[in-house]
Amino acid sequence: MTDNIAVLIKDRNRQYEGLRTSLGLLLEMAEVKMFVLNHEIENMDEAYSENMEFIDEMEGERYSNNRDNVEKYGFEFATLPEISQMLKQARLVIPF
């Protein structure tokens, strides 16, 4: 059985850590949903962009309630109530 894990990134200073955790969990065959809440991704450098592409290639999911992340970086938009429902379905929520 595949683990359903949500990585919740609210702290701007820990967005890299959240992204790396999401990627590492995907490598371990977990089902991962990464959420960036209430802020736009900062410091979008080449390494961060490449890691997000790896998440997409490995069928991870990326959500944000910030429309800038949707328009600029390809996240799927989700409202806070929608995110809340997805978090309830997760077996594990890892906050950053």
N, C-alpha and C positions, 0 to 999 in steps of 0.2 A: 504494500500500500504506500502510495506517495504522500509525503507530508505536505499539507497546505499551510504555507508560512507567509505571513504579512510582515513586511519591513516598513515601518512608519518613520519617515524622516521629517521632523518638525524643527530641529535645531540646524540652522544654516551652517554652523561650524562643523557639523558632523555629516554633511551630505556625502562626502567621499567615503567615509566609513560605512554608511548605509548602502551605498552603491556596491562597494566591494563585498559586503556581507551578502547582498542579494545575489551577486554573481557566484560567490563561493557556494551558496546553498543550491543554486541551479546546477553547479558541477556535481553536487552530491545527489542529484536526481530528485530534488524537492520541487514542488509546485510553488512558485514565488510570485507574489504581487508586491511591487514596490510603490509606496505612496509618498509623494512630496507634497507637504501641506503648508499652505498659507504663505509661501514665498516662491520667488523665481529662483531657478538654479543660478548660483553665482560661480564665477570663475570657470566657465565652460571651456576647458582647454582640450587639447587633442586626446589626451589619455581618458578623460571623463567621457568624452563623446564616443570613443572607441569601446569603452566598457558598456555604455548604454546600447551600442550596436550588438555587442555580444549577448546582452540580456535579451534583445529582440530575436536574435538568431537561435537562442536556446529556448525560445517560447516562454520567456518570463513576461510578466505584464507590468506596465508602468502607468500609474494614475496620478493625477494632480487636480487639486481644486483651484489652481492658479492658471488662468487662461494663457498667460505668456508661455508657460511650459508646454501647453498643448500646441500653440501656434509655432513656437520657435524650435521645440525639441521633440515633438512627436509623442508626447504623453497623451493618454486618453483622459478626457475630462470626466470628473465625477464630483457630485455634490457631497457635502458632509454627511447627509443622511444615507446616500448610496455607499459611501466609504464605510460608514458605521455598519451597514449590513454585511459588507464584504469582510470586515474585521471579525464580526460575530461568527462567520463561517470558517475562519482560520483556526487551525489547531494550535498555532503559536503566533504571537505578535511580538516582534522585536522593535522596541522604540529607540529612536535616535533623536 
